[in-house]
Each structure stands twice: as C-alpha cells, then as structure tokens.
C-alpha cells in the first residue's frame, strides 16, 4: 500500500503506478517517516523558541515594572500589578478581536458600576477597576502587536 501525495488516500501500488483517484505519484512509507521526523524537529525548535521568547518577555516586563515602580505603587505600578494578576489567572487572553472587546466591555461596565456607587478604595472600587481596564487595554495591544524586547 502507498499513500497518494495529493489526496492522501491509500491505494495498492502493485495494481497502480499512480493514484487512481487523482493520478498523482504516491508517497513511500520511508518518505512519510522522513517528513514526520522533519516536522517533529520543526515543532521542537518552535517550542524551544517560544519558551525562550516567553522568558525574555517576562524578564522585560519585570525590568519595566521595577523601573516604573521606583517611586512606590503609583498608578503605573497598580496597572502592572493588575496586568501580572490577569496574566497569571488568564494566560491565554483572547482568541479573536470580538472576545478581546467583550473582556474590555465587561471591565468597563465594572468601572462604571464602581463610579455610580462612588466606591473609590474598595475591593471593586474605582481605582482598582480603572487599573483593570488599563490592564485589559494593554493586553489588547499585546494581542495585536507582540511586545519587542530590546537586546540587553
């Protein structure tokens, strides 16, 4: 049995020299195994690259957080703190633009509720909800344009 290169169907190569379905030349078993080994090597390489990229981004984020929070937990420090919490709780932010918009709209609604209640410092207060809205906005920017890490 051989597998067709084009339609990927198996056929008896003793009866046909070409695929009876699409008239393409078949792939041998050795060729399929070589292709699979090459694909496995590519996947491993991409996984290693992805792990290294995640570590570089995490280090850059920590460095940026240290620079912005030197004077204490100001507004940028609160935003970065909420951003870190969100990334730990939801590592995969959104699968499309509509889902990202829904998350932002939800956080915006929570901020509006806090403003209407005039709750400034509570657990769901204006300050915390505004920081969460900013964190979601940053994640939307990262979703569309991945952060570039400067070479250090």
C-alpha positions as CSV (number, residue, x, y, z in Angstrom):
1,X,0.0,0.0,0.0
2,X,1.2,3.5,-0.8
3,X,-0.3,6.9,0.1
4,X,-1.1,9.5,-2.5
5,X,0.8,12.7,-2.3
6,X,-2.1,14.9,-3.3
7,X,-5.3,13.3,-1.9
8,X,-3.6,11.4,1.0
9,X,-5.6,8.2,0.2
10,X,-4.0,4.8,0.3
11,X,-4.0,2.5,-2.8
12,X,-2.5,-0.7,-3.9
13,X,0.8,0.2,-5.6
14,X,1.0,-3.3,-7.2
15,X,-2.0,-2.5,-9.3
16,X,-1.5,1.2,-10.0
17,X,1.7,3.2,-10.5
18,X,-0.2,6.4,-10.0
19,X,-3.2,7.2,-7.6
20,X,-6.4,6.0,-9.2
21,X,-8.3,8.9,-7.5
22,X,-6.2,11.9,-8.6
23,X,-3.5,10.5,-10.9
24,X,-0.7,11.8,-8.6
25,X,2.6,10.0,-7.8
26,X,2.5,8.1,-4.4
27,X,4.5,8.8,-1.3
28,X,6.5,5.9,0.1
29,X,6.5,4.9,3.7
30,X,10.1,6.0,4.1
31,X,9.3,9.4,2.7
32,X,6.4,9.8,5.1
33,X,8.6,8.8,8.0
34,X,11.3,11.3,6.9
35,X,8.6,14.0,6.6
36,X,7.3,13.2,10.1
37,X,10.8,13.4,11.6
38,X,11.4,16.7,9.9
39,X,8.1,18.1,11.2
40,X,8.9,16.8,14.7
41,X,12.2,18.7,14.6
42,X,10.5,21.9,13.5
43,X,7.9,21.6,16.3
44,X,10.6,21.0,18.9
45,X,12.5,24.0,17.6
46,X,9.4,26.2,17.7
47,X,8.6,25.1,21.2
48,X,12.1,25.9,22.4
49,X,11.9,29.3,20.6
50,X,8.5,30.0,22.2
51,X,9.8,29.1,25.7
52,X,12.8,31.4,25.3
53,X,10.5,34.2,23.9
54,X,8.2,33.9,26.9
55,X,11.1,34.1,29.3
56,X,12.5,37.2,27.5
57,X,9.1,38.9,27.7
58,X,8.7,38.0,31.3
59,X,12.1,39.4,32.2
60,X,11.5,42.6,30.2
61,X,8.1,43.0,32.0
62,X,9.8,42.6,35.4
63,X,12.5,45.1,34.4
64,X,9.9,47.6,33.2
65,X,7.9,47.1,36.4
66,X,10.9,47.8,38.5
67,X,11.7,51.0,36.6
68,X,8.1,52.3,36.8
69,X,7.6,51.4,40.4
70,X,10.8,53.0,41.9
71,X,8.8,55.8,43.5
72,X,6.3,53.5,45.1
73,X,3.0,51.9,44.0
74,X,1.7,54.7,41.8
75,X,-0.9,54.4,39.0
76,X,1.5,52.6,36.7
77,X,2.5,50.3,39.4
78,X,-1.1,49.4,40.1
79,X,-1.7,48.8,36.4
80,X,1.3,46.5,36.2
81,X,0.2,44.7,39.3
82,X,-3.3,44.1,37.8
83,X,-1.6,43.1,34.5
84,X,0.5,40.4,36.2
85,X,-2.5,39.1,38.1
86,X,-4.5,38.9,34.9
87,X,-1.7,37.1,33.0
88,X,-1.4,34.5,35.8
89,X,-5.1,34.0,36.0
90,X,-5.8,34.0,32.3
91,X,-2.6,33.2,30.4
92,X,-4.5,33.0,27.1
93,X,-6.2,36.3,26.7
94,X,-8.5,36.1,23.7
95,X,-8.8,34.1,20.6
96,X,-10.2,36.9,18.4
97,X,-10.9,40.7,18.5
98,X,-14.5,40.2,19.5
99,X,-13.6,38.3,22.6
100,X,-11.0,40.9,23.5
101,X,-13.7,43.6,23.1
102,X,-16.1,41.7,25.3
103,X,-13.5,41.5,28.1
104,X,-12.8,45.2,27.8
105,X,-16.5,46.0,27.8
106,X,-17.0,43.8,30.9
107,X,-14.2,45.6,32.8
108,X,-15.6,49.0,31.6
109,X,-19.0,48.0,33.0
110,X,-17.5,47.1,36.4
111,X,-15.7,50.5,36.4
112,X,-19.0,52.3,35.6
113,X,-20.7,50.4,38.5
114,X,-17.9,51.5,40.9
115,X,-18.3,55.1,39.7
116,X,-22.1,55.0,40.2
117,X,-21.6,53.6,43.7
118,X,-18.9,56.2,44.5
119,X,-16.7,53.4,45.8
120,X,-13.1,54.7,45.5
121,X,-10.9,52.4,47.5
122,X,-12.9,49.1,47.9
123,X,-12.2,45.7,46.5
124,X,-14.2,46.6,43.4
125,X,-13.5,50.3,43.8
126,X,-12.9,52.9,41.1
127,X,-9.1,52.8,41.4
128,X,-8.8,49.0,41.1
129,X,-11.4,48.8,38.3
130,X,-9.6,51.6,36.4
131,X,-6.3,49.7,36.7
132,X,-8.1,46.5,35.4
133,X,-9.5,48.4,32.4
134,X,-5.9,49.7,31.6
135,X,-4.5,46.2,32.0
136,X,-7.1,44.8,29.6
137,X,-6.2,47.6,27.2
138,X,-2.5,46.7,27.4
139,X,-3.4,43.0,26.7
140,X,-5.3,44.1,23.6
141,X,-2.3,46.0,22.4
142,X,-0.1,42.9,23.1
143,X,-2.7,40.7,21.3
144,X,-2.3,42.8,18.1
145,X,1.3,43.8,18.4
146,X,3.6,41.5,20.4
147,X,6.0,43.4,22.7
148,X,9.5,43.6,21.3
149,X,12.2,43.0,23.9
150,X,15.3,45.2,23.5
151,X,18.6,43.4,23.2
152,X,20.3,43.6,26.6
